[in-house]
Structure formats: C-alpha cells, structure tokens
Amino acid sequence: VQGANTTSPMYSMSSMDQGVPCLCLKADYSDSSNLHNTVLTKLVNDVWMSLGEGYWTPPQHNNDTEYDKVRVGINGHPIDIFVKDGTTYEYIGQYNMNNEKKDSHHVFGFTAGSGNPSVGEAICLEFLENNRTATLFNAGADFNWETCSDTVDEDGKGIVQLEFRYPGYDWDEAPTDLKNKAKRPFIWVKECYDDWAESYNESTGEYTSSKFVEELTNYFNPKNLVSWYLFTEYFMAVDQRSKNMMMASWDATATSGIWYFLPYDSDTALGVTNDGWLILPWDSDEETPNPKDPTQYAFMGHDSNLWKLVRYYLYDDTYK
C-alpha cells in the first residue's frame, strides 16, 4: 500500500488524511466531469474549516490525531480503472476513488479512532427519500417513529425515510433509545413550523412566532445550518435539501443535543436536474420549476418545513 508491504492495509487519500481500510470506487453517471460529487464535498469541507471554529464539528475542535484532519465529508480522486486478466487489460471506465462512507467512521470523527474519545457518542443519520414526511421535517410526535414510514411501495412494503449511518443500523433494527435521540430535532422543527404558520398576522403580512430563533441553538449549530443552505443555493445542489444529506450529533440525548449537516453525493448540482439533465438556469432557486416537468420544482425539498423557517428567519447576517 502506497509503496510499502503491510499486513494491515490502510490507504490515505493524501498525506494529511487518516488511513482507511476500504475504498469506494464510484462512477458518476449524472456528471462526467468528476467535479460534482467528490470535489464539491471536498470544497465544503475546506471552506468550513477555513471559516473558523464556529463552523467546525465537535471532533474537529478536539482532534488530537497526528494528522489533525477530521473531515465533514469524503476525500477522493478521479481515476481510470483497468482490470488485468492474465496478460490482457480491460478498461472499465472513469471513476472517483473516495472514502467509503461506512468504513471511514474515524475520518469523520464518529469513533475514538479519530483521536477524539472525549467528544461523546456520535450519531449520524442519512436521508433516504426525497419529499417524504420525515425528510421534509414534517414529522411530529404523532409520526410513526417506530418504522420511520408513513407510505408503502407497490409491493405494500413501508418506505423507510431515514437510516443510521453511524452506528450502522437500518431504522427498524435500531434500539429505541437511538430512535428517541434521532427524532428530537425533527419533532421540534415541526412544532416550530406549526407555531410559525399559526402566528401569521393578516394586517401586517408577517409571522410573529419567535420559537424557532429563540430555541434554535438548543437543536442545531446555526452557522452550520445556514452554511448548508447557502451551499445548496449557490451550487444549485437540487438533490440535497431532502435527500443525500447527513445529519450528525456528538452529544444527542432524547432531550438535548446539537445537530450538524454533513455533505454527501452532489452529483446533481451546477445546473443538473434531479433526473440528470444539464438544463437549469444559473439563477435557479426554490421556486424554479423543472424544465422537463413544470409540475415539479427543480429543487427537491421545496416544501421542507426546516428550509422555510431558515429562509424566513435567517436571511440576514445574524449567524454570519
């Protein structure tokens, strides 16, 4: 590995990265430039690190590894893959060689292997489905949190909307205490939205609820939250407001804890629609229709309660 014989192979994406035992070789069918998925994720990581401690995750504050490089997203490189069969080489294609999300937990500070045993117990959720009740933050206390599902597929099987990236559980297999920790921010956002909607003053055209701004720092890192939204807006990451998001906490309980958004899978960005067409105008926003289907919005998550609240309350530089 990297020029040396070893019985415990670990590969580092760079001299500043921690070694990993498993790699993900990914072909980006929605993007032939190899820039969207891996490079945009690297950009998020590097920009947030450069902005200062207010934008860092807890393990990035406490990191004491020899590399001092806990990341918020994958690192990787563009590669060409050839397979050798005897004396013949077969060209497979152009890929990205990335950190594998399920076997790089120390890279993101989820485990003590990152040099952060004092950080706490990490939880990381992955959003699985676009425009579903939970992934739109429309799931209140009455949502079926036991199954994390309120719809079924054509075979009658429940469509699960979230899963645990770390520790690795499908939702239905996860311990109850883990589900209770995970559902807390979703229920709170739904309560904030309901309170906001009910507070509309017809005479002024304004909403008077202050619940979201007053309680926000008890649930999310506001700089991370706003930065995530700005990333999706600036780069037109249309598939990353309801799906292809990770949300992590290092101190979550059923009654407390701060959550952070983490980047993952930016294939459909920079003008590419969610179904792979490079046709979106440069000034697309949450109200822009999909040119291929005007009945749909270009941005997934158009009806997300969380992003509605962010747009209404956090439009200024309060959390700059």
C-alpha positions in Angstrom: 0.0 0.0 0.0 1.5 3.3 -1.1 4.8 1.7 -1.8 5.1 -0.4 1.4 4.3 -4.0 2.2 1.8 -4.4 5.1 -0.4 -7.0 6.7 -2.9 -4.3 7.8 -3.5 -2.3 4.6 -4.7 1.3 5.2 -4.8 3.9 2.4 -4.7 7.7 2.9 -6.2 10.0 0.3 -3.4 12.4 1.0 -0.5 12.9 3.4 -3.0 15.0 5.5 -5.7 12.3 5.7 -6.1 9.4 8.0 -5.8 5.9 6.6 -8.8 3.8 5.6 -9.2 0.1 5.2 -11.8 0.3 2.4 -12.3 2.5 -0.7 -15.4 3.4 -2.7 -14.9 3.3 -6.5 -17.8 5.3 -7.8 -18.9 6.1 -11.3 -20.9 9.4 -11.6 -23.4 8.7 -14.2 -25.0 12.2 -13.8 -21.7 14.0 -14.1 -18.9 13.2 -16.5 -16.6 16.0 -15.2 -15.9 14.1 -11.9 -16.2 17.5 -10.2 -19.7 17.4 -8.6 -19.8 14.5 -6.2 -16.2 14.4 -4.8 -14.9 17.9 -5.5 -17.9 19.8 -4.1 -17.8 17.7 -1.0 -14.1 18.5 -0.6 -14.9 22.2 -1.2 -17.5 22.2 1.6 -15.0 20.6 4.0 -12.2 23.0 3.2 -14.4 26.1 3.2 -16.0 25.3 6.5 -12.6 24.6 8.0 -11.2 27.9 6.8 -14.2 29.8 8.2 -13.1 29.1 11.7 -14.2 27.2 14.8 -17.8 28.3 14.7 -18.3 26.1 11.6 -16.5 23.0 12.9 -17.9 19.8 14.2 -17.1 18.8 17.8 -14.3 16.3 16.8 -12.7 19.0 14.6 -12.4 21.1 17.8 -10.9 18.3 19.9 -8.9 16.5 17.3 -5.5 15.3 18.6 -4.5 12.8 15.8 -1.1 13.0 14.2 -2.8 14.4 11.0 -5.2 16.8 12.7 -7.6 16.3 9.9 -11.0 15.1 10.9 -13.3 15.8 7.9 -17.0 16.6 7.4 -17.2 14.8 4.1 -15.3 12.4 1.9 -12.0 13.0 0.2 -11.1 11.3 -3.1 -9.5 11.4 -6.5 -10.5 10.9 -10.2 -9.1 7.6 -11.5 -9.3 5.3 -14.6 -9.9 1.7 -13.8 -8.3 -1.2 -15.7 -8.7 -4.9 -14.8 -6.0 -7.3 -15.6 -7.0 -10.7 -16.9 -3.8 -12.7 -17.4 -1.7 -10.5 -19.7 -4.7 -8.5 -21.0 -6.0 -5.3 -19.5 -9.6 -4.3 -19.8 -10.6 -0.7 -19.5 -13.6 -0.4 -17.1 -14.1 3.4 -17.1 -13.6 6.7 -15.4 -14.4 6.7 -11.6 -13.8 8.5 -8.4 -11.8 6.8 -5.7 -13.4 8.0 -2.5 -13.6 7.3 1.2 -16.2 4.7 1.8 -18.9 6.2 4.0 -19.5 3.1 6.1 -15.9 2.2 6.8 -14.3 5.6 7.3 -16.0 6.5 10.6 -12.8 7.6 12.2 -12.2 10.0 9.2 -15.4 11.9 10.2 -14.8 11.8 14.0 -17.5 9.3 14.7 -15.2 6.9 16.5 -12.5 7.1 19.1 -10.1 6.0 16.3 -10.2 9.6 15.2 -8.3 10.6 18.3 -11.5 12.0 19.9 -12.5 9.7 22.7 -13.7 12.6 24.8 -16.1 14.0 22.2 -19.1 11.8 23.0 -21.2 9.2 21.3 -21.7 10.1 17.7 -25.0 9.5 15.8 -25.2 10.1 12.0 -28.4 9.9 10.1 -28.8 9.6 6.3 -31.9 11.0 4.5 -33.1 8.2 2.2 -36.1 9.6 0.3 -37.0 12.9 -1.3 -40.0 14.8 -0.3 -41.3 12.4 2.4 -42.7 13.4 5.7 -39.6 12.9 7.8 -37.1 14.2 5.2 -39.3 17.4 4.8 -39.1 17.9 8.6 -42.9 17.5 8.7 -42.9 14.5 11.1 -44.2 15.5 14.5 -44.7 13.5 17.7 -47.6 11.6 16.1 -45.5 10.3 13.2 -44.7 6.6 13.2 -41.2 6.8 14.5 -41.1 3.1 15.2 -40.9 2.4 11.5 -40.0 5.9 10.2 -42.5 5.4 7.4 -46.0 6.5 6.5 -46.2 5.3 2.9 -45.8 2.0 1.1 -44.2 0.9 -2.2 -46.0 -1.0 -4.9 -45.4 -4.2 -3.0 -47.0 -2.9 0.1 -43.7 -2.5 1.9 -43.2 0.5 4.1 -40.9 3.2 2.6 -38.3 4.0 5.3 -37.2 7.6 5.2 -34.1 7.7 7.4 -31.4 5.3 8.4 -28.5 5.3 10.8 -25.2 5.8 9.0 -23.4 5.6 12.4 -23.8 3.4 14.4 -24.8 1.3 11.4 -28.5 0.3 11.7 -31.4 0.1 9.4 -34.1 2.1 11.1 -36.3 -0.8 12.1 -33.3 -2.6 13.7 -32.1 0.4 15.7 -32.5 0.4 19.5 -35.4 2.5 20.8 -33.1 4.9 22.7 -31.3 5.7 19.5 -34.5 6.4 17.7 -35.6 8.7 20.5 -32.4 10.7 20.2 -32.7 11.0 16.4 -36.4 12.1 16.3 -36.0 15.0 18.7 -34.8 17.7 16.1 -37.5 16.6 13.6 -40.3 16.9 16.1 -39.0 20.3 17.2 -38.9 21.7 13.7 -42.5 20.5 13.1 -43.5 22.3 16.3 -41.7 25.5 15.2 -43.4 25.4 11.8 -46.8 24.9 13.2 -46.3 27.7 15.6 -45.0 29.9 12.8 -47.9 29.1 10.5 -50.4 29.9 13.2 -48.8 33.2 14.0 -49.5 34.9 10.7 -50.8 38.4 11.1 -53.0 39.3 8.1 -52.9 43.0 8.8 -49.1 43.2 8.6 -48.3 40.2 6.4 -45.8 39.0 9.0 -45.3 35.9 11.2 -44.9 36.7 14.9 -43.7 33.4 16.3 -40.2 33.6 17.9 -39.9 29.9 18.9 -37.6 28.9 16.0 -35.0 31.7 16.6 -35.2 31.5 20.4 -34.6 27.8 20.6 -32.5 27.1 17.5 -29.2 26.9 19.3 -30.6 24.1 21.5 -31.0 21.9 18.4 -28.7 22.9 15.6 -25.4 24.7 15.1 -26.8 27.8 13.3 -23.7 28.5 11.3 -23.6 25.0 10.0 -27.3 25.1 9.2 -27.1 28.4 7.3 -23.9 27.3 5.5 -25.6 24.1 4.4 -28.5 26.0 2.9 -26.1 28.5 1.2 -24.1 25.7 -0.3 -27.2 24.1 -1.9 -28.3 27.5 -3.1 -25.0 28.8 -4.6 -24.1 25.5 -6.3 -27.7 24.6 -7.2 -27.4 21.3 -5.3 -31.0 20.4 -6.1 -31.0 17.0 -4.6 -29.6 17.9 -1.2 -32.4 19.5 0.7 -34.4 16.4 1.4 -32.1 13.5 0.4 -28.4 13.0 0.1 -27.9 14.8 3.4 -26.3 13.5 6.5 -27.1 14.9 9.9 -24.8 14.2 12.9 -24.6 14.8 16.6 -22.0 14.0 19.1 -24.0 14.8 22.3 -27.6 13.8 21.4 -30.0 12.6 24.0 -33.7 12.3 24.0 -34.0 15.7 25.5 -30.8 17.6 24.3 -28.0 17.8 21.8 -26.8 19.8 18.8 -27.0 18.5 15.2 -24.8 19.3 12.2 -25.4 18.8 8.4 -22.7 16.9 6.6 -22.2 16.8 2.8 -22.7 13.7 0.7 -23.4 12.9 -3.0 -23.5 16.2 -5.0 -24.0 14.6 -8.5 -27.0 16.8 -9.4 -25.6 20.3 -8.9 -24.4 23.2 -11.0 -27.4 23.1 -13.3 -28.1 19.4 -13.4 -31.7 18.4 -12.6 -32.5 15.6 -10.3 -33.1 13.3 -13.3 -29.7 14.1 -14.9 -30.4 16.9 -17.4 -28.0 19.9 -17.6 -30.7 22.4 -18.2 -31.3 24.5 -15.1 -30.8 28.3 -15.4 -28.0 29.9 -13.4 -30.4 31.7 -11.1 -32.5 28.8 -10.1 -34.0 28.9 -6.6 -36.6 27.0 -4.6 -39.4 28.3 -6.8 -37.8 27.4 -10.1 -39.8 24.7 -12.0 -38.1 21.7 -13.5 -37.9 22.5 -17.3 -38.5 18.8 -18.1 -41.6 18.7 -15.9 -43.1 22.1 -14.9 -45.4 20.4 -12.4 -42.3 19.7 -10.3 -39.8 22.1 -8.7 -36.1 21.9 -9.7 -35.1 21.8 -6.0 -36.2 18.7 -4.1 -37.3 19.6 -0.6 -39.3 22.7 -1.8 -41.9 22.1 1.0 -39.4 21.4 3.7 -40.5 23.0 7.0 -36.9 23.5 8.0 -35.8 25.4 5.0 -39.0 27.5 5.0 -38.1 28.6 8.5 -34.4 29.2 7.6 -35.5 31.4 4.6 -37.9 33.4 6.7 -35.8 33.9 9.9 -32.2 33.6 8.9 -32.0 35.7 5.8 -29.7 38.3 7.3 -26.2 38.0 8.8 -27.3 37.0 12.3 -25.2 33.8 12.1 -22.6 35.1 9.7 
